[in-house]
Amino acid sequence: MRLRGLYAVTDSQLLAGKFLSYVEAALDGGVTLLQYRDKSGDETRRLREASALLKLCERYKTRLIINDDAEVAARLGVGVHLGQTDGSLPDARALLGHKAVVGATCHAQLELADKARADGATYVAFGRFFNSQTKPGAPTCSLDLLSQARKRIKLPIAVIGGITLENAAPLVAHGADLLAVVHGLFGAESTQEVTRRARAFNDLFKPA
């Protein structure tokens, strides 16, 4: 599976009052994967919002990923992203089937990526690379680690953590396939700016 480009990640607080309009603006600029991330316990709302996102993703031919919740992913027939404490990757793979996109958080540890690959992950995610508003306490990752991962792991590599248009190019140069972006994409003043940023992130993957 060819996974390369912008990996947009939603944030309920950041997108309050403009959720679907900003997500659609990002999709309009080009999104390879869209992750629905909502840490609240409101399951009814989460299912409703995820269902609305799935309709948008189908229109723009983008794959939807649910953060941390394989059950919701199974109900909608989409992929899932699991952190290290969010359940078993082999169980999620068994539940969702062999075609589903299943991603795994590997922090800054190559060993976790090796295990994720063995457990059936579609892609592995490393981060944080820069100061992150979403996960301020996460351990930091280096470009050197990213280069090592690229040599060692034959899966798509996602990178996350404080990524902006100003700092993303070296990550792509060191082997990142997917730029997972929250504030650097959605922390914009208008839908037009979200679309512009999405296009600009994707442009980083084009040969110079």
Secondary structure, 3 states (H helix, E strand, C coil): CCCCEEEEECCCCCCCCCHHHHHHHHHHHCCCEEEECCCCCCHHHHHHHHHHHHHHHHHHCCEEEEECCHHHHHHHCCEEEECCCCCCHHHHHHHHCCCCCEEEECCCCHHHHHHHHHCCCCEEEEECCCCCCCCCCCCCCCHHHHHHHHHHCCCCEEEECCCCCCCCHHHHHCCCCEEEECHHHHCCCCHHHHHHHHHHHHHCCCCC
